Amino acid sequence: MPTVTRENIGLLNDRIVVTVNKEDYFPPFEKALKHYAKSANIPGFRKGMVPAGVIRKMHGPSVFVDEVLRSIERNLMDYLRQEKLEIFGQPLPSTENAADKINMENAGDYSFSFEVGLKPAFEVSDLKKAKVTLYQVNVSDEMVNEELERLRNRLGKMQEPEAVTSEDNVLNAGFQACNPDGEVIEGSTAKENSLLVKYFSSDFQPKLMGSKKDDSFVLQLKDAFGEKEQEWLISDLGLSKDDPNALQQHFKMTIAKVGLVEKRELNAEFFKEAYPNKEINDEAGLREVLRNEIGEYWGKQTRNHLQHELYHVLNEKTEMEFPEPFLRRWLMTGGEEPKNEEEVDKEFPTFKNQLRWTLVSDKIVNEQQLQVTPDEMRNYMKQQVMGYFGGMSMEGNMEWLDTYVDRMMKDEQQLESNYRRLLTEKVFEWAETQVDPEKKPISVEEFLKLQEAHSHEH
């Protein structure tokens, strides 16, 4: 009979020793050899007629080791199930274990030891005591005006005037690295880009007025564009944002086409094209729709911020202990690739934080009996597919959508990922019901600064 002993060796850290004897592993060993004898193809012998001694000599040692280790693993797993131990990851084999000492010619008792890290007992932080804020962004007339102008431009018709006349002109241009005199650097390739004249710096814009197709300019990003535009142009032009000389690089910009978007008139045709599924009769109606959309957008953003606050309350205010020495060893040796101490030191804070959240969220799921139904999963995946089309109106036969979702539902990895995402949403929905947040009006600018500060802090 196998024996299993367990002793505590540290905080939430136990050693389990499994001992097996000949009666535990020898019958499966002999059975495995008989199976080899029936299926072995060995020159000089008919299939299934290989003498037992030959099979034992050829395969016996490796099969013997496999059966001893399999017996140890089976009894270890049985013990963990019987004792209902909640452990982190998988048991770590002791460095003292030595499979090379398992000898078919000396069948006796074999003992192997393992370390396990035990999950802590804890209580989730009481959200009813949490002080959190639900910000309410004021949708100003200016925000509605800006959105209306964007919509009129987005659905506008592109014209091709002969020359640049205003900051609203669009330039299709090629950029090539060059020297200060405009001589293109050998081997450099042209990068195409489309830019509004208003994206250029106020000092550079006057130089563009009156320019036409095929006109060229020698420029540096630091002078020709503002800080915001410099960031995405560095990326578009294949430069490194970490290169201190990127903004100093000279480029020859050659205009390929001058464009100008003719803004749409505020008429019934425009209203129908912008919102085909809504009844909009005049500008006031359109503004009301835009105001509601903007409000919904910022409502989602402020709710996300509230959920971030709840996350920090749940994750940072919930007290629990961890078997840190074990977890560090597990990080070092338990993955696909071994890690050194420096790598573990760097990864451990994030790893521990994620582990804490997993324990907290799983406890909430179990205690509140949160579930994701197949219909919820299917509807969620449908929304994902619809999102691929940017919220476009879809009409006609939609059977293809059900077929597409059917395929998605068979992808186990995607199914698991979406399941965890939906379950996390339910955790936060529950958490929101446990708090009475302070409602605080805020401007967009103030809220964006708040988000930026929060991002830097965490």
N, C-alpha and C positions, 0 to 999 in steps of 0.2 A: 504493500500500500504506500502511496506517496504521502509525504508529510510537508506541510507548509507552516513556517513560523514567521512572525512579524514583530519587529521591534522599532520603537521610535528613535531616530538618530538626530532629530533637529525639529525646528518649528515647522509643522505640517509636512514633515519629511520622514518617511518610514523605509526600513529595509525589509524586504520579503525574501526568504530563503526557501527554495523548492528543492526537495530531495526525492529522487525516484530510485527504485530498485529494479532488479532484473525482472520481477514479475510484471512491472509496469510497461516496460518497453520491449522485452524479448519476444512475446507473442506477435506484436505488430511487425517486428523485425523479420521473423521467420516467414510471416505471411507475405511481406514485401519481396523476399528472396524467391518464394514460389511463383509470385507474379512475374518476376524477371525470367525465371526458368521457362515459363510458358510462352513468353513473347520474344525471347532473345534470339537474334540471328548471328550465330558464331560460325565462321568457316570450319568445316569438318564435322559439323553436327547438324542433324535435321532440326527444324524449328520445333520447339517444345520437348526436345529429347536431350537437352544439354544436361550433363550430370550436375547434381546439386553441389558437389565439391568445386567444380569449375566456376559455377555462378558465385559461390561463396568467396572464392579466391579473387575473382575479378571485381565483384560489386559489393561484397560484404562490408569492408571497412567504411565506405562512404554511406551505404544504406544504414549501417549501425549508428553512425554519428547523427544522421538525419532523424532516425526514430527516437534516439535519446533526447535530442533537442526538441523534437515535436512533442514528446511526452511532457517535458518540462514546461513548454509554452502552454500546452493544453491545461495542465494543472494550475498554472499561474492564472490564466484567464478564468478558469472555473472558480478559483478562490476570490478573484476580484468581483465576479458576479454574485457569488454567495454572500460575501461580506458587504455588497453594495457600496463599494468604495468609490467615491467621486474623485477622480484623479485628473491631473493636467497631462495631456498628451499620452504618451506611451511609457511604460516602465523602462528605466534605463538599466541595461545590463551592467553589472559591476565589472571593473577592469580585472578583478581577480578570476573571473570566469575564464576557463581555458578549454575550448572545444578540442584542442589537440591532445588532451589527456584522456579523452574518451577512447577506449581500446576494446575492440571486439573480442580479443583474446583474454580480457580481464573484466568480464561483465559483472559489475557490482553496483554499489550505490554511487549516485552522482548528485552533487549539490551545486546549484547555481543561485546566485543572489541578484536581486534587482532593487533599485531605488524608485520610489514613487513620491510625487508631490501631491498632497491632498488639497482639494479645494476648501477654502475657508467658509465657516458659517458666519453670516452677517445679516443685518437688517438694512433695507434700502432707506436712504435718507428721507425724512418726512417732508414731502413737498408742501404740505399745508403751512409750514413755517417759513417757506422760501419767499424772499422779497424779489420779485421779478417785474419787468416792465414790458408792456405791449405798446410800442410806439405807433402813432397814427399820423401818417404823412398827409399833409395838406396838399390837395391837388389845386394848384393855382391856375389862373387864367393864362399865365405865361406858359405853363407846361402844356396846356391844351393847344395854345397857338403854335408852339414848336412842333407838337405831334401832327397838327393839321398841315403845317408846311412840309413836314417830312412825307406825309401821305400824298400831298399834291405833287411833290417831286418824284416820289417812287412810282406813281402811276402816270407821270408826265411823259411827253413825247420828246425824244431826243432830236434836236436840230443840229445842223453842221454849219455854223457861221464861218466866214472867211478868217476872222481874226478874234483875238481875245478882247473883250470889252468890259467885263465885270468879274467880280470875285465868284460869281455863280457859274462861270465857264468850267467845263470839264476838259482836262488835257489827257489824251492817251499819249504816253511818252516812253521812250527807251532810255535807260540809264547805263552808261558804260564807264568803268573806272578809267581815269586819265591823269595826266600830270597837270600842274597849275596852268600850263599853256593850252590845255585842251587836246593834247595828243593822246589818243587812246592807247592804253597799256596793252602790249602784245599778249594775246591769249585771253583777254577779258571778254566775257560774253554779255550781250545786252540783256538787261532785265526790264520787262515790260511792266508798266503800272498805269493806273488811272487815278488822277488826282483832281480835286476841285481847286481852283485858284485860291480859294479862301484858306486852304490848308497850308499855303506858303506863308512865311513870316511877313509882317507888315512892311518890312524894309525891302523884301524881295518882290512883292506883288507888283509894284509900279514897273519893274523891269519886264514883266510879262505882258503888260497892256500893249495891244497892237500886234503881238507876235502871231505868226501863222504856222501852217504846216511846214515841216522841214527846218524851222528855225532851231538853233542850238544855244545852250547856255552852259557855262562851266560853273559848278557850284560845289559847296561843302554843306553837308547836312546841318552842321552847327549854325550856319548863317541863314540857310534857305528855309528852315522849318522851325516850328516851335518844339518845345520839349516833348509834348504828347505825340506829335507826328514823327519826331525823330525815333521814338521807340519802335513803332511798327515799321518804319522804313528801313531801319537797321536789319530787322528780320526779313523783310521783303527782298532786300538787296543782297541777302546771303552773308551779311556781316555778323560778327559776334558781339553781343551786348556787353561782354566782359572785356572786349578789346578797347583800351583807352584811346586808341588812334582811329577808331571807326568813324567818329564824327568829323575827323580832320581829313578823311579821304576825299579827293576831288572826283567829281563825276561830270561826264558830258551828258546833259539831258537834251534829247532831240524830240521835238514835238511830231507825233505821227498823225494826230487828228485833233481838231478843236471842236468841242461839243457844247451844247447848251440845252438844258432840260427846260422845256416849255411847261410851266406849271398848269395843272388842270383847273378848269373853271369850276366853280361851286354850283353845279347843276345836277339835274336828276340822273343824267348818264353817269356822272362821276360817283354820285351816292350809290347807285346800283352796282357799279363795278367794284367799289371799295368794300361794300357790305351787301353781297347778293342775297343774304338770308335775313336781312333786317329791313323794316319799312322806315326809310328816312326820306322826309319830304323837303327839308330845308336845312340851311346851315346850322340853325339852332339845334335841330335834331341830331345832326352829325357831331356837333360839339358835345352834346350830352352823352352820346355813345362813346366818344373818345375819353371824356372825363371818367366814365364808369370803367373803361378798360384800364386807364392809367391807375385809377384807384384800386382795381383788382390786382394789378401788377405789384404795386407798392404794398398792398395788403399781404400778398404772399411773402414779400421780402421781410416785412416787419414780423410776420408770423415765424418765418425761418429764424429770425434773430431771437425771438422768444424761445424757440426750441433749442437754439444754441445755449441760451442761458439755463434752460432746464437740464440740458446735457451736462453742463458744468456742475450744476447743483447735485445731480444724481451721481456723477462720476467722481467728483472731488470731495463731496460731503459725506459720501457713504464710506464708513470706516471698515476696513478689512485688512487682514494680514496675508502675506504671501511667503511661500518657501523659496526665498530669493536665491540662496546658494544652489538649490536643485534646479530652479528655472534657468539660472545662468549656465549650468552644466548641460541642461537640455538644449538651450540655444546653441551651445558650442558644439554639441555632438549629435543632436537629434534631427538636424536638417539633411537635405540632399548633399550639401557640401559642408565640411567642418569649418568652424570659425575660430579665430584666435581671440584672446582676451580683449584686445583693443576693439575689435569689431563688436564683440558682445557688449562692452561698456557703452559703445556708441548707440547700439540698437535697443538696449534694455529699457530705458525710460519710455520710449514709444511702445515697445512690446508690452510692458507692464500696464500702461494706460489703456491699450486696446483690450488686454486681458480683463482688466477691471470692468470696462464697459460691457464686454461679453457676459460676464457674470451677472452684472446688474440688470442688463436688458433681458437675459434669459430668466432671471428670477421674477421679473415683472410679468413676462409672458406666461410663466407657469402659474403664478399666484392669481393673475387676472384672467387666466384661461383665454388668452388672445389667440385667435386662429385666422388663417387665410383660407377662404373657401375656393374651390375650383373656379366658380363663376367670377370671383374677385380677381383671381389670377388671370383669367381669360380676358376680362374687361381691361385690366391693366396693360396687358400685352397689346390689345387692340389700340389703346391710346398711344402706346409706343409707336406702333406702325403708322398711325395717323400723324404723329409728331414728325415722322420722317418727311412728310409732305408739307411741313410748315403750316399746318392748320388750314390747308386749302380745302375749298368746298368740294366734296366728292358726291357725284350723283350716278344713277344707273345701277347696274348689277354689281353688288358688293360681295358676291360669293367668293371672289378671289381673296378677300380679306380673311374670311373664315379659314380658307385653305392655308393661307400664310401663317395664321395663328396656330393652326393645327401642327404645322411643322415646328414652330417655335416651342410648343408645349412638349415636344418629344426630345428637345435638347436639354439634357439633364443639367448641364452647367449653367445654361441660361435660366432654366427653371429655378434652380437653387438660388442664383443671384437675385432674381426678381422676388422670390419668396422672402429672402432675408430683408430686401428693401421694403416690401409691403409690411412685413412684421415690424420693422423699425418704425415705419410711419404710424402703425397702431400703438406702439409704445409711447410715442410722443403725443398722439391724440389722447391717450389715457392720461398722460402726465399733465396735459393742458387742463383736464377736468379737475385736477387736484389743486390748482392754484387760482388765486384771485389777483391777477396782475394789475399793477398801477397803469392806467391808461394815460399816455402822455403825448400831446401833439408835438410834431417835429417837422422841420423843413427837410426837403430832399438833401440839401447841402449838409445840414447837420447830421442827418442819418448816414450819409455816405462817409463822413468823417468818423462816425461811430463805428461803422463796419470796418473801416481801414485800421482804426486803433485796435479793434478786437482781433483783426487778422494778424497784426504785428505782435500783439501780446501772446497769441497762441500759435 
